[in-house]
Amino acid sequence: MIGTPILPEIRELIEQRNFSALQRLFNDWLPVDLAELISDITENEQAILFRLLPKDVATETFEYLDFDAQQNLLNALTKKDVTHILNSMSADDRTALLEELPGPVAQELIKLLSFKEFKIAKTLLAYAEYSVGRLMSPDFLSVKKDWDINRVLEYIRTHGHESETLNVIYAVDDHGKLVGEMLARDLLLSPPDKKVGEIISEDKIITLTATQDQKDALETFKRYDSVALPVVDSNGYLIGIVTVDDILDVAEEEETEDIQKFGGIEALDEPYIDVPLLQLVRNRAVWLVVLFIGEMLTASAMAYFENELAKAIVLATFIPLIISSGGNSGSQAATLIIRSLSLGEITVLDWWKVMKRELLSGLMLGGLLGFIGVFRVVFWSMILGHYTTTWLLIGITVGISLIGIVLWGTIAGSMLPILLKHLGIDPATSSAPFVATLVDVTGIIIYFSVASMLLKGVLL
């Protein structure tokens, strides 16, 4: 952490009440670094340090803080300070804070807003959770087509400090309908007397709608490599913008959710350390129970082949080797396919291409492991001095079983995410433990079926 090496110095200055020295210490710090430092100190120290910051720096620093630190400061600061922060925050960051707070607390804070900010907050909070409306900012720059560059620059100098971004300038008609956009680069490189209408790009303007899902907005940002996108209503009127910094937060949440699901855990709504223990147990218990029931099927499959095991107990020696190889290959395939689906590298329509690749991959990987398995069994029997043709048959059984199980694992691991995607279910739900459990059950059946055919009349 950036602030960790100077924590002792900060605490000493706080104890000495040497606030002027503290202020000088943070003169050159950026808000994001101040937020990181504040998150590392105690709640009481957070309030003291935060009060020493200039008001404009304090507001920007507050926006970078995690929810727990923000909540602590709201409780510790005076009503006047809280009012200033809430009214100075960017609308989208304020919405993110208010939607996390309990309803009654959020309602009390909304009352502290000015009439203008109150209307904005109510409008944004009225949109559904996880919609673009919750992300968008109403602070943007819009100009008219018939303005010349001089007038646009003057307008930016007057109103630019209120805008979320100056990278993109939007052009609207007299009624506020979006008609085009231009980059700041195009604006600065154009002659002063040139009209906006001669610069803007009016064709194929990429837009979002306030009711659109945030996941869809994320895909749009990825596809078009945008730093900001306009948000329009059903009639095409410009009502806000979404910037890349906000969509990066969505991307982080989505990736975290997918990773947790793929690990066999229900997605957590809060940071791990802040999740109540009982909720953490519930989120983990669901999948553990499902997987445990699945493993019961493995036990049932082994019970079905009890006679074969009784006649040739040596077969049990290789069960862990067999089923783990299938589970590992299935988990590998599932990981590759889920990530490819997430990045848009493949779609559901590519299932046959994926199937062909995994068939070949499964055969080659299974052949490699099968060869090692045969060598392992035969070499072991030679070391023990028990080598016979029976051991060679056992080795071949293990080898063929490995080919079949690894092949089945790669097919199951690759096809299950695609099937879930086709059914409209998050592919990450086909978690690695789930795939491994599925392959475990079928692996036992494949192994003993091969053994029954090859070892019948020899050991069975």
C-alpha positions as CSV (number, residue, x, y, z in Angstrom):
1,M,0.0,0.0,0.0
2,I,1.2,3.5,-0.8
3,G,0.6,5.0,2.7
4,T,1.8,2.0,4.8
5,P,5.5,3.1,5.2
6,I,4.5,6.5,6.7
7,L,1.7,5.3,9.0
8,P,3.8,5.6,12.1
9,E,4.7,9.2,11.2
10,I,1.0,10.1,10.6
11,R,0.0,8.6,13.9
12,E,2.7,10.4,15.8
13,L,1.6,13.8,14.2
14,I,-2.1,13.0,15.1
15,E,-1.1,12.2,18.7
16,Q,0.9,15.5,18.9
17,R,-2.1,17.4,17.3
18,N,0.3,18.8,14.8
19,F,-2.3,19.3,12.1
20,S,-0.3,21.9,10.1
21,A,2.5,19.4,9.6
22,L,-0.1,16.8,8.4
23,Q,-1.5,19.2,5.9
24,R,2.0,20.0,4.5
25,L,2.7,16.3,4.3
26,F,-0.3,15.7,2.0
27,N,0.0,18.9,-0.1
28,D,1.3,17.0,-3.2
29,W,-0.7,13.8,-2.8
30,L,-3.3,12.8,-5.4
31,P,-6.8,12.0,-4.2
32,V,-6.6,8.3,-5.2
33,D,-3.4,8.0,-3.0
34,L,-5.1,9.8,-0.1
35,A,-8.0,7.4,-0.4
36,E,-5.7,4.4,-0.2
37,L,-4.0,5.9,2.9
38,I,-7.3,6.7,4.6
39,S,-8.5,3.1,4.1
40,D,-5.4,1.9,5.9
41,I,-5.9,3.8,9.2
42,T,-8.3,3.5,12.0
43,E,-11.8,5.0,11.9
44,N,-11.0,7.8,14.3
45,E,-7.8,8.7,12.4
46,Q,-9.8,8.7,9.1
47,A,-12.1,11.4,10.3
48,I,-9.2,13.5,11.6
49,L,-7.2,13.2,8.4
50,F,-10.2,13.8,6.2
51,R,-11.1,17.1,7.9
52,L,-7.7,18.5,7.2
53,L,-8.1,18.1,3.4
54,P,-9.2,21.1,1.3
55,K,-12.9,20.8,0.4
56,D,-12.4,20.1,-3.3
57,V,-9.7,17.5,-2.6
58,A,-11.8,16.0,0.1
59,T,-14.7,15.4,-2.2
60,E,-12.6,13.8,-4.9
61,T,-10.8,11.6,-2.3
62,F,-14.2,10.6,-0.9
63,E,-15.3,9.2,-4.3
64,Y,-12.2,6.9,-4.4
65,L,-12.9,5.4,-0.9
66,D,-14.5,2.0,-0.5
67,F,-18.0,1.9,0.9
68,D,-17.0,1.1,4.5
69,A,-14.7,4.1,4.7
70,Q,-17.3,6.3,3.1
71,Q,-20.0,5.2,5.6
72,N,-17.6,5.8,8.5
73,L,-16.9,9.3,7.4
74,L,-20.6,10.1,6.9
75,N,-21.1,9.1,10.5
76,A,-18.1,11.0,11.8
77,L,-18.3,14.3,9.8
78,T,-20.6,17.2,10.6
79,K,-23.8,17.7,8.8
80,K,-22.4,20.7,7.0
81,D,-19.4,18.7,5.7
82,V,-21.6,15.8,4.6
83,T,-23.9,18.2,2.8
84,H,-20.9,19.7,0.9
85,I,-19.6,16.3,0.0
86,L,-22.9,15.0,-1.3
87,N,-23.6,18.0,-3.3
88,S,-20.1,18.2,-4.8
89,M,-19.8,14.5,-5.7
90,S,-20.3,13.4,-9.3
91,A,-23.8,12.1,-9.8
92,D,-22.9,8.6,-10.7
93,D,-20.5,8.1,-7.7
94,R,-23.2,9.5,-5.4
95,T,-25.8,7.1,-6.8
96,A,-23.4,4.2,-6.2
97,L,-23.1,5.3,-2.6
98,L,-26.8,5.9,-1.9
99,E,-27.8,2.5,-3.4
100,E,-25.5,0.7,-1.0
101,L,-26.8,2.4,2.1
102,P,-29.9,1.2,4.0
103,G,-33.1,2.8,2.7
104,P,-33.8,5.1,5.7
105,V,-30.2,6.3,5.8
106,A,-30.2,7.1,2.0
107,Q,-33.4,9.0,2.4
108,E,-32.0,11.2,5.1
109,L,-28.9,11.9,3.0
110,I,-30.9,12.8,0.0
111,K,-32.7,15.5,2.0
112,L,-29.3,17.3,2.3
113,L,-29.1,17.8,-1.4
114,S,-29.8,21.0,-3.2
115,F,-33.0,21.1,-5.3
116,K,-31.0,20.5,-8.5
117,E,-28.9,17.6,-7.1
118,F,-32.0,16.2,-5.4
119,K,-33.8,15.9,-8.8
120,I,-30.7,14.3,-10.3
121,A,-30.4,11.8,-7.5
122,K,-34.1,10.8,-7.6
123,T,-33.9,10.4,-11.4
124,L,-30.9,8.1,-11.3
125,L,-32.1,6.1,-8.3
126,A,-35.4,5.5,-10.1
127,Y,-33.7,3.3,-12.7
128,A,-33.4,-0.4,-12.0
129,E,-30.4,-1.8,-10.2
130,Y,-27.6,-2.9,-12.6
131,S,-29.1,-0.7,-15.4
132,V,-27.1,1.9,-17.3
133,G,-29.2,4.6,-15.7
134,R,-27.5,3.8,-12.3
135,L,-24.1,4.4,-14.0
136,M,-24.7,7.4,-16.2
137,S,-23.8,11.0,-15.3
138,P,-26.0,13.9,-16.3
139,D,-22.8,16.1,-16.4
140,F,-21.8,16.4,-20.0
141,L,-21.1,19.0,-22.7
142,S,-23.5,19.5,-25.6
143,V,-23.3,22.1,-28.3
144,K,-25.3,23.1,-31.3
145,K,-24.5,22.2,-34.9
146,D,-24.4,25.8,-36.1
147,W,-21.9,27.0,-33.5
148,D,-18.4,27.8,-34.6
149,I,-15.3,26.5,-32.8
150,N,-14.7,29.8,-31.1
151,R,-18.1,29.7,-29.5
152,V,-17.6,26.1,-28.5
153,L,-14.3,26.8,-26.8
154,E,-15.8,29.7,-24.9
155,Y,-18.7,27.4,-23.8
156,I,-16.2,24.8,-22.6
157,R,-14.2,27.4,-20.7
158,T,-17.4,28.5,-18.9
159,H,-19.1,25.1,-18.3
160,G,-16.4,22.5,-18.8
161,H,-15.6,22.1,-15.0
162,E,-19.1,20.7,-14.6
163,S,-18.6,17.9,-17.2
164,E,-17.7,14.3,-16.4
165,T,-15.3,14.3,-19.4
166,L,-14.0,16.7,-22.0
167,N,-12.7,13.9,-24.3
168,V,-16.0,13.8,-26.3
169,I,-18.3,16.8,-27.1
170,Y,-21.9,16.0,-28.2
171,A,-23.9,17.9,-30.7
172,V,-27.7,18.2,-30.2
173,D,-30.5,19.9,-32.1
174,D,-32.7,22.7,-30.6
175,H,-34.8,20.1,-28.7
176,G,-31.9,18.2,-27.2
177,K,-31.9,15.3,-29.6
178,L,-28.4,13.8,-30.2
179,V,-27.2,14.4,-33.8
180,G,-23.5,13.8,-33.6
181,E,-20.3,13.8,-31.6
182,M,-16.7,15.0,-31.9
183,L,-13.5,14.3,-30.1
184,A,-11.6,17.1,-28.3
185,R,-8.7,16.4,-30.7
186,D,-10.9,17.3,-33.7
187,L,-12.1,20.4,-31.9
188,L,-8.6,21.7,-31.1
189,L,-7.3,21.0,-34.6
190,S,-10.1,22.8,-36.4
191,P,-10.0,26.4,-37.6
192,P,-11.8,28.8,-35.2
193,D,-14.5,29.8,-37.8
194,K,-15.4,26.2,-38.7
195,K,-18.9,25.1,-37.8
196,V,-19.6,22.1,-35.5
197,G,-21.8,20.6,-38.2
198,E,-18.7,20.3,-40.4
199,I,-16.7,18.4,-37.8
200,I,-19.2,16.1,-36.1
201,S,-19.7,12.5,-37.0
202,E,-23.4,12.0,-37.6
203,D,-23.3,8.5,-38.9
204,K,-23.4,5.4,-36.8
205,I,-23.3,7.1,-33.4
206,I,-22.9,4.4,-30.8
207,T,-25.4,5.0,-27.9
208,L,-26.7,3.4,-24.8
209,T,-30.1,3.5,-23.2
210,A,-30.8,4.1,-19.6
211,T,-32.8,0.9,-19.2
212,Q,-30.1,-1.2,-20.8
213,D,-28.2,-3.8,-18.6
214,Q,-24.8,-2.8,-17.5
215,K,-23.4,-6.0,-18.9
216,D,-24.5,-5.0,-22.4
217,A,-23.0,-1.6,-21.9
218,L,-19.7,-3.3,-20.9
219,E,-19.7,-5.3,-24.1
220,T,-20.4,-2.1,-26.1
221,F,-17.4,-0.4,-24.6
222,K,-15.2,-3.4,-25.3
223,R,-16.4,-3.7,-28.9
224,Y,-16.0,0.0,-29.9
225,D,-13.0,0.8,-27.6
226,S,-14.8,3.9,-26.3
227,V,-13.8,6.3,-23.5
228,A,-17.3,7.6,-23.1
229,L,-20.7,6.8,-24.6
230,P,-23.9,8.9,-24.7
231,V,-27.1,7.7,-23.1
232,V,-30.3,8.5,-24.9
233,D,-34.0,7.9,-24.2
234,S,-36.4,6.0,-26.5
235,N,-36.8,9.1,-28.7
236,G,-33.0,9.8,-29.1
237,Y,-32.8,12.7,-26.7
238,L,-29.4,12.9,-24.9
239,I,-29.9,12.4,-21.1
240,G,-26.5,11.4,-19.9
241,I,-23.1,9.8,-20.5
242,V,-21.2,6.7,-19.2
243,T,-17.4,7.0,-18.9
244,V,-14.8,4.3,-19.1
245,D,-13.9,4.6,-15.4
246,D,-17.4,3.6,-14.4
247,I,-17.6,0.7,-16.8
248,L,-14.2,-0.6,-15.5
249,D,-15.9,-1.0,-12.1
250,V,-18.6,-3.0,-13.8
251,A,-16.0,-5.1,-15.5
252,E,-14.2,-5.8,-12.2
253,E,-17.5,-6.8,-10.6
254,E,-18.4,-9.1,-13.5
255,E,-14.9,-10.8,-13.5
256,T,-15.1,-11.3,-9.7
257,E,-18.5,-12.8,-9.9
258,D,-17.4,-15.2,-12.7
259,I,-14.3,-16.3,-10.8
260,Q,-16.3,-16.9,-7.6
261,K,-19.0,-18.9,-9.5
262,F,-16.3,-20.9,-11.3
263,G,-14.8,-21.8,-8.0
264,G,-18.1,-23.3,-6.9
265,I,-19.3,-20.4,-4.8
266,E,-22.4,-18.2,-5.1
267,A,-21.2,-14.7,-6.0
268,L,-20.5,-12.4,-3.0
269,D,-22.2,-9.0,-3.0
270,E,-19.5,-7.5,-0.7
271,P,-15.7,-7.8,-0.2
272,Y,-14.8,-11.1,1.3
273,I,-13.6,-9.6,4.6
274,D,-16.9,-7.7,5.0
275,V,-19.3,-10.6,4.3
276,P,-21.0,-11.9,7.5
277,L,-19.8,-15.4,8.5
278,L,-23.2,-17.0,8.2
279,Q,-23.8,-15.6,4.8
280,L,-20.3,-16.7,3.6
281,V,-21.1,-20.2,4.9
282,R,-24.5,-20.2,3.1
283,N,-22.9,-19.1,-0.2
284,R,-20.4,-21.9,0.0
285,A,-22.7,-24.5,1.4
286,V,-25.1,-24.6,-1.5
287,W,-22.5,-25.8,-4.0
288,L,-20.7,-28.0,-1.5
289,V,-24.0,-29.9,-0.9
290,V,-24.7,-30.2,-4.6
291,L,-21.2,-31.5,-5.2
292,F,-21.4,-33.8,-2.3
293,I,-24.6,-35.3,-3.6
294,G,-22.9,-35.6,-7.0
295,E,-20.0,-37.5,-5.4
296,M,-22.5,-39.9,-3.9
297,L,-23.2,-41.0,-7.4
298,T,-19.5,-41.8,-7.7
299,A,-19.8,-44.0,-4.6
300,S,-22.9,-45.6,-6.1
301,A,-20.9,-46.3,-9.3
302,M,-18.1,-47.9,-7.3
303,A,-20.6,-50.0,-5.4
304,Y,-22.1,-51.2,-8.7
305,F,-18.6,-52.6,-9.6
306,E,-18.1,-54.1,-6.1
307,N,-17.6,-57.6,-7.5
308,E,-14.9,-56.5,-9.9
309,L,-13.2,-54.7,-7.1
310,A,-13.4,-57.7,-4.8
311,K,-11.8,-59.9,-7.5
312,A,-9.1,-57.5,-8.5
313,I,-8.4,-55.1,-5.6
314,V,-5.4,-53.8,-7.6
315,L,-7.8,-51.9,-9.8
316,A,-8.7,-49.6,-6.8
317,T,-5.1,-48.4,-6.7
318,F,-5.5,-46.5,-9.9
319,I,-9.0,-45.0,-9.3
320,P,-7.6,-41.6,-8.0
321,L,-5.3,-41.4,-11.0
322,I,-8.1,-42.1,-13.4
323,I,-10.8,-39.8,-12.1
324,S,-8.5,-36.9,-11.3
325,S,-7.2,-36.9,-14.8
326,G,-10.7,-36.6,-16.2
327,G,-11.7,-33.9,-13.7
328,N,-8.5,-31.9,-14.5
329,S,-9.0,-32.1,-18.2
330,G,-12.7,-31.0,-17.9
331,S,-11.8,-28.1,-15.7
332,Q,-9.1,-27.0,-18.2
333,A,-11.6,-27.1,-21.0
334,A,-14.3,-25.3,-19.1
335,T,-11.9,-22.5,-18.1
336,L,-10.8,-21.9,-21.7
337,I,-14.4,-21.9,-23.1
338,I,-15.9,-19.8,-20.4
339,R,-13.2,-17.2,-20.8
340,S,-13.6,-17.3,-24.6
341,L,-17.3,-16.8,-24.3
342,S,-16.8,-13.9,-22.0
343,L,-14.4,-12.2,-24.4
344,G,-16.6,-12.8,-27.4
345,E,-13.9,-15.0,-29.1
346,I,-16.5,-17.7,-29.6
347,T,-20.3,-17.8,-29.7
348,V,-22.9,-20.6,-29.2
349,L,-22.9,-21.0,-32.9
350,D,-19.3,-22.1,-32.8
351,W,-20.1,-25.2,-30.8
352,W,-19.2,-27.7,-33.6
353,K,-15.8,-26.0,-34.1
354,V,-15.2,-26.2,-30.4
355,M,-16.3,-29.9,-30.4
356,K,-13.9,-30.8,-33.2
357,R,-11.0,-29.1,-31.5
358,E,-11.7,-30.7,-28.1
359,L,-12.1,-34.1,-29.7
360,L,-8.7,-33.9,-31.2
361,S,-7.2,-32.3,-28.0
362,G,-8.9,-34.9,-25.8
363,L,-7.5,-37.7,-27.9
364,M,-4.0,-36.3,-27.9
365,L,-4.0,-35.4,-24.2
366,G,-5.6,-38.7,-23.3
367,G,-3.0,-40.6,-25.5
368,L,-0.2,-38.8,-23.7
369,L,-1.5,-39.6,-20.2
370,G,-2.4,-43.1,-21.3
371,F,1.1,-43.8,-22.4
372,I,2.5,-42.5,-19.1
373,G,-0.1,-44.6,-17.3
374,V,0.9,-47.8,-19.1
375,F,4.5,-47.1,-18.5
376,R,3.9,-46.4,-14.8
377,V,2.0,-49.7,-14.2
378,V,4.5,-51.9,-16.1
379,F,7.5,-50.2,-14.6
380,W,6.1,-50.5,-11.1
381,S,5.4,-54.2,-11.6
382,M,9.0,-54.7,-12.8
383,I,10.4,-52.9,-9.7
384,L,8.3,-55.2,-7.5
385,G,9.4,-58.2,-9.4
386,H,5.8,-59.2,-10.2
387,Y,5.8,-58.5,-13.9
388,T,3.5,-60.8,-15.9
389,T,1.3,-60.5,-18.9
390,T,-1.5,-59.7,-16.4
391,W,0.2,-56.5,-15.3
392,L,0.6,-55.5,-19.0
393,L,-3.2,-56.0,-19.4
394,I,-3.8,-53.8,-16.3
395,G,-1.5,-51.2,-17.8
396,I,-3.4,-51.3,-21.1
397,T,-6.7,-51.0,-19.1
398,V,-5.4,-47.9,-17.3
399,G,-4.1,-46.4,-20.6
400,I,-7.3,-46.9,-22.6
401,S,-9.4,-45.7,-19.6
402,L,-7.3,-42.5,-19.4
403,I,-7.8,-41.8,-23.1
404,G,-11.6,-42.3,-22.8
405,I,-11.9,-40.3,-19.5
406,V,-9.7,-37.4,-20.7
407,L,-11.6,-37.3,-24.0
408,W,-14.9,-37.2,-22.1
409,G,-13.6,-34.6,-19.7
410,T,-12.6,-32.2,-22.4
411,I,-15.9,-32.6,-24.3
412,A,-18.0,-32.2,-21.1
413,G,-15.9,-29.2,-19.9
414,S,-16.2,-27.5,-23.3
415,M,-19.8,-28.2,-24.2
416,L,-21.4,-27.5,-20.8
417,P,-20.6,-23.7,-20.8
418,I,-21.9,-23.4,-24.4
419,L,-25.1,-25.3,-23.5
420,L,-25.7,-23.0,-20.5
421,K,-25.1,-20.0,-22.6
422,H,-27.6,-21.2,-25.1
423,L,-30.2,-21.7,-22.3
424,G,-29.5,-18.1,-21.1
425,I,-27.7,-19.2,-18.0
426,D,-24.3,-17.7,-16.9
427,P,-21.6,-20.1,-18.3
428,A,-19.5,-19.5,-15.2
429,T,-22.2,-21.6,-13.4
430,S,-20.5,-24.7,-14.9
431,S,-17.9,-24.4,-12.2
432,A,-14.6,-26.4,-12.1
433,P,-15.8,-28.5,-9.1
434,F,-19.1,-29.2,-10.9
435,V,-17.4,-30.4,-14.1
436,A,-14.9,-32.4,-12.1
437,T,-17.7,-34.1,-10.1
438,L,-19.6,-34.9,-13.3
439,V,-16.5,-36.5,-14.9
440,D,-15.7,-38.4,-11.7
441,V,-18.9,-40.3,-11.9
442,T,-18.6,-41.2,-15.6
443,G,-14.9,-41.9,-15.1
444,I,-15.6,-44.7,-12.8
445,I,-18.0,-46.2,-15.2
446,I,-15.6,-45.9,-18.1
447,Y,-12.7,-47.4,-16.1
448,F,-14.6,-50.5,-14.9
449,S,-16.3,-51.0,-18.2
450,V,-12.9,-51.1,-19.9
451,A,-11.5,-53.4,-17.1
452,S,-14.5,-55.8,-17.5
453,M,-13.8,-56.2,-21.2
454,L,-10.0,-56.5,-21.1
455,L,-9.6,-58.4,-17.8
456,K,-12.5,-60.8,-18.1
457,G,-11.2,-64.3,-17.6
458,V,-7.9,-63.0,-16.4
459,L,-8.6,-61.2,-13.1
460,L,-12.4,-60.9,-13.3
